[in-house]
């Protein structure tokens, strides 16, 4: 069950309540009877880095496109290496 955060607008008490999705949101503070405001909190995990379907398990078309892009970048770097500047003295 998710944990919901509330803040009382009267006494400014911060509450964390475990509730079902189907439960109605709380409206009154258990301490002073004031109005509660439901807060939006940060997630407890961060998704970053590799490990996503698109990067780890691409479709056959995507694999071909990625391979073609890799080859094109390799050919571009080889052409740059072959270019040399000569000067006459």
PyMOL commands that set and color helices and strands:
alter all, ss='L'
color gray80, all
select helices_A, chain A and resi 53-56+60-82
alter helices_A, ss='H'
color red, helices_A
select strands_A, chain A and resi 2-8+14-19+36-39
alter strands_A, ss='S'
color yellow, strands_A
deselect
rebuild
show_as cartoon
